[in-house]
């Protein structure tokens, strides 16, 4: 059990380190793309995003229909998404909105 706990803690630490590194490098890469290469950032239109969401749901529903395991996985994904979106609306999004107040 001790070795299992050590491996779990080490895996979590590495995961966080990698996430931090990617976040840092992605920030700089985006700045370079815009400033040095003239890349123009654009958001996909809401109609496109809505269609992508519809198609994704269709694929997940087809997979869920295959068997009981994929049904449980699909239900878990949907529940997680709903809960995460509700939480992020009052946490992550609120944090970024607060940071933009004077911008």
DSSP file (Angstrom, degrees, kcal/mol; ACC not computed):
  #  RESIDUE AA STRUCTURE BP1 BP2  ACC     N-H-->O    O-->H-N    N-H-->O    O-->H-N    TCO  KAPPA ALPHA  PHI   PSI    X-CA   Y-CA   Z-CA
    1    1 A X     >        0   0    0      0, 0.0     4,-2.3     0, 0.0     5,-0.2   0.000 360.0 360.0 360.0 -35.2    0.0    0.0    0.0
    2    2 A X  H  >  +     0   0    0      2,-0.2     4,-2.4     1,-0.2     5,-0.2   0.935 360.0  46.8 -63.3 -45.6    2.9    2.4    0.7
    3    3 A X  H  > S+     0   0    0      1,-0.2     4,-2.6     2,-0.2     5,-0.2   0.901 110.9  52.6 -63.7 -40.2    4.4    1.9   -2.7
    4    4 A X  H  > S+     0   0    0      1,-0.2     4,-2.3     2,-0.2    -1,-0.2   0.914 110.3  47.9 -60.6 -43.2    1.0    2.3   -4.3
    5    5 A X  H  X S+     0   0    0     -4,-2.3     4,-2.5     2,-0.2     5,-0.2   0.892 110.7  51.5 -65.3 -39.9    0.5    5.6   -2.4
    6    6 A X  H  X S+     0   0    0     -4,-2.4     4,-2.5     2,-0.2    -2,-0.2   0.933 111.5  46.6 -62.2 -46.1    4.0    6.8   -3.5
    7    7 A X  H  X S+     0   0    0     -4,-2.6     4,-2.6     2,-0.2    -2,-0.2   0.900 112.4  50.8 -63.8 -40.9    3.3    6.0   -7.2
    8    8 A X  H  X S+     0   0    0     -4,-2.3     4,-2.2     2,-0.2    -2,-0.2   0.928 112.4  45.4 -63.8 -45.0   -0.1    7.8   -6.9
    9    9 A X  H  X S+     0   0    0     -4,-2.5     4,-2.3     2,-0.2    -2,-0.2   0.909 114.1  49.6 -64.6 -41.8    1.4   10.9   -5.4
   10   10 A X  H  X S+     0   0    0     -4,-2.5     4,-2.6    -5,-0.2    -2,-0.2   0.909 110.3  50.3 -63.8 -41.8    4.2   10.9   -7.9
   11   11 A X  H  X S+     0   0    0     -4,-2.6     4,-2.5     1,-0.2    -1,-0.2   0.904 111.0  49.0 -63.7 -41.0    1.8   10.5  -10.8
   12   12 A X  H  X S+     0   0    0     -4,-2.2     4,-2.4     2,-0.2    -1,-0.2   0.911 111.4  49.8 -64.2 -41.4   -0.3   13.4   -9.6
   13   13 A X  H  X S+     0   0    0     -4,-2.3     4,-2.5     2,-0.2    -2,-0.2   0.924 112.1  47.0 -64.0 -44.2    2.8   15.6   -9.2
   14   14 A X  H  X S+     0   0    0     -4,-2.6     4,-2.8     2,-0.2     5,-0.2   0.916 110.6  53.2 -64.0 -42.7    4.0   14.8  -12.7
   15   15 A X  H  X S+     0   0    0     -4,-2.5     4,-2.4     1,-0.2    -2,-0.2   0.923 111.3  45.7 -57.7 -45.5    0.5   15.5  -14.1
   16   16 A X  H  X S+     0   0    0     -4,-2.4     4,-2.7     2,-0.2    -1,-0.2   0.909 112.1  51.3 -66.1 -41.7    0.4   18.9  -12.4
   17   17 A X  H  X S+     0   0    0     -4,-2.5     4,-2.5     2,-0.2    -2,-0.2   0.923 111.9  46.9 -60.3 -44.4    4.0   19.7  -13.6
   18   18 A X  H  X S+     0   0    0     -4,-2.8     4,-2.8     2,-0.2     5,-0.2   0.919 112.2  49.9 -65.3 -43.7    3.1   18.8  -17.2
   19   19 A X  H  X S+     0   0    0     -4,-2.4     4,-2.5    -5,-0.2    -2,-0.2   0.928 112.4  47.7 -60.1 -45.5   -0.2   20.8  -17.1
   20   20 A X  H  X S+     0   0    0     -4,-2.7     4,-2.5     2,-0.2    -2,-0.2   0.916 113.0  48.5 -61.2 -43.7    1.7   23.8  -15.7
   21   21 A X  H  X S+     0   0    0     -4,-2.5     4,-2.8     2,-0.2     5,-0.2   0.928 112.9  46.8 -64.3 -46.0    4.4   23.5  -18.4
   22   22 A X  H  X S+     0   0    0     -4,-2.8     4,-2.9     2,-0.2     5,-0.2   0.906 112.0  51.0 -63.5 -41.3    1.9   23.2  -21.2
   23   23 A X  H  X S+     0   0    0     -4,-2.5     4,-2.1    -5,-0.2    -2,-0.2   0.939 112.9  45.8 -61.2 -46.3   -0.1   26.1  -19.9
   24   24 A X  H  X S+     0   0    0     -4,-2.5     4,-1.8     1,-0.2    -2,-0.2   0.936 116.6  43.6 -62.5 -47.8    3.0   28.3  -19.7
   25   25 A X  H  X S+     0   0    0     -4,-2.8     4,-2.8     1,-0.2    -2,-0.2   0.873 111.5  54.1 -69.0 -36.5    4.3   27.3  -23.1
   26   26 A X  H  X S+     0   0    0     -4,-2.9     4,-2.4    -5,-0.2    -1,-0.2   0.900 106.1  53.5 -64.1 -39.3    0.9   27.6  -24.8
   27   27 A X  H  X S+     0   0    0     -4,-2.1     4,-1.9    -5,-0.2    -2,-0.2   0.947 113.5  42.0 -58.0 -48.7    0.5   31.1  -23.5
   28   28 A X  H  X S+     0   0    0     -4,-1.8     4,-2.5     1,-0.2    -2,-0.2   0.887 112.2  54.3 -68.1 -38.7    3.9   32.1  -25.0
   29   29 A X  H  X S+     0   0    0     -4,-2.8     4,-2.6     2,-0.2    -1,-0.2   0.894 107.7  50.7 -62.3 -39.3    3.2   30.2  -28.2
   30   30 A X  H  X S+     0   0    0     -4,-2.4     4,-2.2     2,-0.2     5,-0.2   0.922 109.7  49.9 -64.3 -44.0   -0.1   32.1  -28.7
   31   31 A X  H  X S+     0   0    0     -4,-1.9     4,-3.1     1,-0.2     5,-0.4   0.926 112.3  48.3 -59.1 -44.9    1.7   35.4  -28.2
   32   32 A X  H  X>S+     0   0    0     -4,-2.5     4,-2.4     1,-0.2     5,-1.0   0.912 109.5  52.0 -63.2 -43.6    4.3   34.4  -30.8
   33   33 A X  H  X5S+     0   0    0     -4,-2.6     6,-2.3     3,-0.2     4,-0.6   0.914 118.3  37.1 -59.2 -43.1    1.7   33.3  -33.3
   34   34 A X  H  X5S+     0   0    0     -4,-2.2     4,-0.8     4,-0.2    -2,-0.2   0.951 126.0  34.9 -74.9 -50.6   -0.2   36.6  -33.0
   35   35 A X  H  <5S+     0   0    0     -4,-3.1    -3,-0.2    -5,-0.2    -2,-0.2   0.873 129.7  28.5 -77.1 -38.6    2.8   39.0  -32.7
   36   36 A X  H  <5S+     0   0    0     -4,-2.4    -3,-0.2    -5,-0.4    -1,-0.2   0.718 131.2  31.5 -97.7 -23.2    5.4   37.3  -34.9
   37   37 A X  H  <<S-     0   0    0     -5,-1.0    -3,-0.2    -4,-0.6    -2,-0.2   0.392  97.0-122.8-119.5   2.3    3.3   35.5  -37.5
   38   38 A X     <  +     0   0    0     -4,-0.8    -4,-0.2    -6,-0.2     2,-0.2   0.722  45.1 171.3  66.9  22.4    0.2   37.7  -37.8
   39   39 A X        -     0   0    0     -6,-2.3     2,-0.6    -7,-0.1    -1,-0.2  -0.469  23.9-145.3 -67.5 132.8   -2.2   35.0  -36.9
   40   40 A X        -     0   0    0     -2,-0.2     2,-0.4     2,-0.0    -1,-0.1  -0.893  10.5-141.7-101.5 122.9   -5.7   36.4  -36.4
   41   41 A X        +     0   0    0     -2,-0.6     2,-0.4     2,-0.0    -2,-0.0  -0.671  24.8 175.8 -85.3 134.5   -7.7   34.6  -33.7
   42   42 A X        -     0   0    0     -2,-0.4     2,-0.3     3,-0.0     3,-0.0  -0.997  26.8-127.5-138.7 143.7  -11.4   34.1  -34.4
   43   43 A X        -     0   0    0     -2,-0.4     2,-0.1     1,-0.1     3,-0.1  -0.664  34.5-108.2 -84.9 142.6  -14.1   32.3  -32.5
   44   44 A X        -     0   0    0     -2,-0.3    -1,-0.1     1,-0.1     5,-0.0  -0.454  46.0 -96.8 -64.7 142.9  -16.2   29.7  -34.3
   45   45 A X    >>  -     0   0    0      1,-0.1     4,-2.3    -2,-0.1     3,-0.5  -0.265  28.7-117.0 -60.1 149.0  -19.7   31.0  -35.0
   46   46 A X  H 3> S+     0   0    0      1,-0.2     4,-2.7     2,-0.2     5,-0.2   0.838 115.3  58.7 -56.8 -34.4  -22.3   29.8  -32.5
   47   47 A X  H 3> S+     0   0    0      2,-0.2     4,-2.0     1,-0.2    -1,-0.2   0.904 107.2  46.5 -63.2 -40.1  -24.1   28.0  -35.3
   48   48 A X  H <> S+     0   0    0     -3,-0.5     4,-2.6     2,-0.2    -2,-0.2   0.930 113.0  48.9 -66.7 -45.6  -21.0   25.9  -35.9
   49   49 A X  H  X S+     0   0    0     -4,-2.3     4,-2.3     1,-0.2    -2,-0.2   0.897 110.6  51.1 -61.4 -40.7  -20.5   25.2  -32.2
   50   50 A X  H  X S+     0   0    0     -4,-2.7     4,-2.3     2,-0.2    -1,-0.2   0.903 111.1  47.8 -63.8 -41.3  -24.2   24.2  -31.9
   51   51 A X  H  X S+     0   0    0     -4,-2.0     4,-2.7     2,-0.2    -2,-0.2   0.897 110.6  51.3 -67.9 -39.8  -23.9   21.8  -34.8
   52   52 A X  H  X S+     0   0    0     -4,-2.6     4,-2.5     2,-0.2    -2,-0.2   0.906 110.9  48.9 -62.2 -40.9  -20.7   20.3  -33.4
   53   53 A X  H  X S+     0   0    0     -4,-2.3     4,-2.4     2,-0.2    -2,-0.2   0.914 111.4  49.6 -64.2 -42.2  -22.4   19.8  -30.1
   54   54 A X  H  X S+     0   0    0     -4,-2.3     4,-2.1     2,-0.2    -2,-0.2   0.930 113.0  46.2 -62.2 -46.0  -25.4   18.1  -31.8
   55   55 A X  H  X S+     0   0    0     -4,-2.7     4,-2.4     2,-0.2    -1,-0.2   0.892 111.6  51.6 -65.3 -39.9  -23.2   15.8  -33.8
   56   56 A X  H  X S+     0   0    0     -4,-2.5     4,-2.7     1,-0.2    -1,-0.2   0.922 110.2  49.0 -62.0 -43.8  -21.1   14.9  -30.7
   57   57 A X  H  X S+     0   0    0     -4,-2.4     4,-2.5     1,-0.2    -1,-0.2   0.887 109.7  53.1 -62.6 -38.6  -24.2   14.1  -28.8
   58   58 A X  H  X S+     0   0    0     -4,-2.1     4,-2.2     2,-0.2    -2,-0.2   0.928 110.4  46.4 -62.5 -45.5  -25.4   11.9  -31.7
   59   59 A X  H  X S+     0   0    0     -4,-2.4     4,-2.5     2,-0.2    -2,-0.2   0.930 113.1  49.3 -63.6 -45.5  -22.2   10.0  -31.8
   60   60 A X  H  X S+     0   0    0     -4,-2.7     4,-2.7     1,-0.2    -1,-0.2   0.893 110.5  50.9 -61.5 -39.2  -22.2    9.5  -28.0
   61   61 A X  H  X S+     0   0    0     -4,-2.5     4,-1.5     2,-0.2    -1,-0.2   0.899 109.8  50.1 -64.9 -40.2  -25.8    8.3  -28.1
   62   62 A X  H  < S+     0   0    0     -4,-2.2     4,-0.4     2,-0.2    -2,-0.2   0.922 113.2  46.0 -63.2 -43.8  -24.9    5.8  -30.8
   63   63 A X  H >X S+     0   0    0     -4,-2.5     3,-1.5     1,-0.2     4,-0.5   0.908 109.8  54.4 -64.7 -41.1  -22.0    4.5  -28.8
   64   64 A X  H >< S+     0   0    0     -4,-2.7     3,-0.5     1,-0.3     7,-0.3   0.813 100.6  60.9 -62.9 -29.8  -24.2    4.3  -25.6
   65   65 A X  T 3< S+     0   0    0     -4,-1.5    -1,-0.3     1,-0.2    -2,-0.2   0.629  87.6  77.0 -72.7 -12.0  -26.7    2.2  -27.5
   66   66 A X  T <4 S-     0   0    0     -3,-1.5     2,-0.3    -4,-0.4    -1,-0.2   0.904 109.2 -27.9 -69.1 -42.2  -24.1   -0.5  -28.0
   67   67 A X    <X  -     0   0    0     -4,-0.5     4,-1.8    -3,-0.5    -1,-0.2  -0.975  64.7 -88.9-165.1 175.1  -24.1   -2.0  -24.5
   68   68 A X  H  > S+     0   0    0     -2,-0.3     4,-2.2     1,-0.2     5,-0.2   0.854 118.7  55.0 -64.8 -36.8  -24.7   -1.4  -20.9
   69   69 A X  H  > S+     0   0    0      1,-0.2     4,-2.4     2,-0.2    -1,-0.2   0.942 109.5  45.5 -64.1 -47.4  -21.1   -0.4  -20.2
   70   70 A X  H  > S+     0   0    0      1,-0.2     4,-2.6     2,-0.2    -1,-0.2   0.820 110.2  56.4 -67.9 -28.3  -21.1    2.4  -22.8
   71   71 A X  H  X S+     0   0    0     -4,-1.8     4,-2.4    -7,-0.3    -1,-0.2   0.934 109.6  45.1 -63.8 -45.1  -24.5    3.5  -21.5
   72   72 A X  H  X S+     0   0    0     -4,-2.2     4,-2.2     2,-0.2    -2,-0.2   0.905 114.4  48.5 -65.2 -41.2  -23.1    3.9  -18.0
   73   73 A X  H  X S+     0   0    0     -4,-2.4     4,-2.5     2,-0.2    -2,-0.2   0.933 112.2  48.7 -64.2 -45.6  -20.0    5.7  -19.4
   74   74 A X  H  X S+     0   0    0     -4,-2.6     4,-2.5     1,-0.2    -2,-0.2   0.912 111.5  49.3 -61.3 -43.6  -22.1    8.0  -21.5
   75   75 A X  H  X S+     0   0    0     -4,-2.4     4,-2.4     1,-0.2    -1,-0.2   0.893 111.2  50.5 -62.9 -39.3  -24.4    8.9  -18.6
   76   76 A X  H  X S+     0   0    0     -4,-2.2     4,-2.7     2,-0.2    -2,-0.2   0.909 109.8  50.0 -64.8 -42.5  -21.4    9.6  -16.4
   77   77 A X  H  X S+     0   0    0     -4,-2.5     4,-2.7     2,-0.2    -2,-0.2   0.932 112.0  47.9 -61.2 -46.6  -19.9   11.9  -19.1
   78   78 A X  H  X S+     0   0    0     -4,-2.5     4,-2.4     2,-0.2    -2,-0.2   0.917 113.3  47.1 -62.3 -44.2  -23.1   13.8  -19.4
   79   79 A X  H  X S+     0   0    0     -4,-2.4     4,-2.6     2,-0.2     5,-0.2   0.926 112.9  49.1 -63.7 -44.5  -23.5   14.2  -15.7
   80   80 A X  H  X S+     0   0    0     -4,-2.7     4,-3.2     1,-0.2     5,-0.3   0.931 111.0  50.4 -60.6 -45.1  -19.9   15.3  -15.3
   81   81 A X  H  X S+     0   0    0     -4,-2.7     4,-2.6     2,-0.2     5,-0.2   0.932 112.0  46.7 -59.5 -47.3  -20.3   17.8  -18.1
   82   82 A X  H  X S+     0   0    0     -4,-2.4     4,-2.0     1,-0.2    -1,-0.2   0.931 116.5  44.1 -61.5 -46.3  -23.5   19.3  -16.6
   83   83 A X  H  X S+     0   0    0     -4,-2.6     4,-2.4     2,-0.2    -2,-0.2   0.910 114.1  49.6 -66.1 -42.2  -22.0   19.5  -13.1
   84   84 A X  H  X S+     0   0    0     -4,-3.2     4,-3.1    -5,-0.2     5,-0.2   0.905 110.8  49.9 -64.8 -41.0  -18.6   20.9  -14.3
   85   85 A X  H  X S+     0   0    0     -4,-2.6     4,-1.6    -5,-0.3    -1,-0.2   0.904 111.5  48.6 -65.3 -40.1  -20.3   23.6  -16.4
   86   86 A X  H  X S+     0   0    0     -4,-2.0     4,-0.8    -5,-0.2    -2,-0.2   0.919 115.2  44.9 -64.4 -43.0  -22.5   24.7  -13.5
   87   87 A X  H >X S+     0   0    0     -4,-2.4     3,-1.0     1,-0.2     4,-0.9   0.934 111.4  51.6 -66.6 -46.1  -19.5   24.8  -11.2
   88   88 A X  H 3<>S+     0   0    0     -4,-3.1     5,-2.8     1,-0.3     6,-0.6   0.791  99.5  65.3 -64.7 -27.3  -17.3   26.6  -13.7
   89   89 A X  H 3<5S+     0   0    0     -4,-1.6    -1,-0.3     1,-0.2    -2,-0.2   0.843 113.6  32.2 -63.0 -31.9  -19.9   29.3  -14.2
   90   90 A X  H <<5S+     0   0    0     -3,-1.0    -1,-0.2    -4,-0.8    -2,-0.2   0.469 133.5  27.6-103.6  -2.5  -19.5   30.4  -10.6
   91   91 A X  T  X5S+     0   0    0     -4,-0.9     4,-2.6    -3,-0.2    -3,-0.2   0.618 126.2  22.3-119.1 -82.4  -15.8   29.6  -10.3
   92   92 A X  H  >5S+     0   0    0      1,-0.2     4,-2.4     2,-0.2     5,-0.2   0.936 128.6  43.5 -59.8 -51.3  -13.5   29.7  -13.4
   93   93 A X  H  ><S+     0   0    0     -5,-2.8     4,-2.8     1,-0.2    -1,-0.2   0.910 114.9  50.4 -62.7 -41.5  -15.7   32.0  -15.5
   94   94 A X  H  > S+     0   0    0     -6,-0.6     4,-2.3     2,-0.2    -1,-0.2   0.890 109.3  52.4 -63.8 -38.6  -16.4   34.3  -12.6
   95   95 A X  H  X S+     0   0    0     -4,-2.6     4,-1.8     2,-0.2    -2,-0.2   0.951 112.9  43.1 -61.0 -50.1  -12.6   34.5  -11.9
   96   96 A X  H  X S+     0   0    0     -4,-2.4     4,-1.1     1,-0.2    -2,-0.2   0.883 112.1  53.7 -67.2 -37.7  -11.8   35.5  -15.5
   97   97 A X  H >< S+     0   0    0     -4,-2.8     3,-0.5     1,-0.2     4,-0.4   0.919 109.0  49.7 -59.8 -42.7  -14.7   37.9  -15.6
   98   98 A X  H >< S+     0   0    0     -4,-2.3     3,-0.9     1,-0.2     4,-0.3   0.861 107.8  53.7 -64.6 -35.5  -13.4   39.6  -12.4
   99   99 A X  H 3< S+     0   0    0     -4,-1.8     3,-0.3     1,-0.2    -1,-0.2   0.733 108.5  50.8 -70.9 -21.6   -9.9   39.8  -14.0
  100  100 A X  T X< S+     0   0    0     -4,-1.1     3,-2.1    -3,-0.5    -1,-0.2   0.436  77.2 105.6 -93.7  -0.5  -11.4   41.6  -17.0
  101  101 A X  T <  S+     0   0    0     -3,-0.9    -1,-0.2    -4,-0.4    -2,-0.1   0.855  88.8  33.2 -51.8 -44.7  -13.4   44.2  -15.1
  102  102 A X  T 3         0   0    0     -3,-0.3    -1,-0.3    -4,-0.3    -2,-0.1   0.133 360.0 360.0-100.6  19.9  -11.0   47.1  -15.9
  103  103 A X    <         0   0    0     -3,-2.1    -1,-0.2     0, 0.0    -2,-0.2   0.428 360.0 360.0-102.2 360.0   -9.9   45.9  -19.4
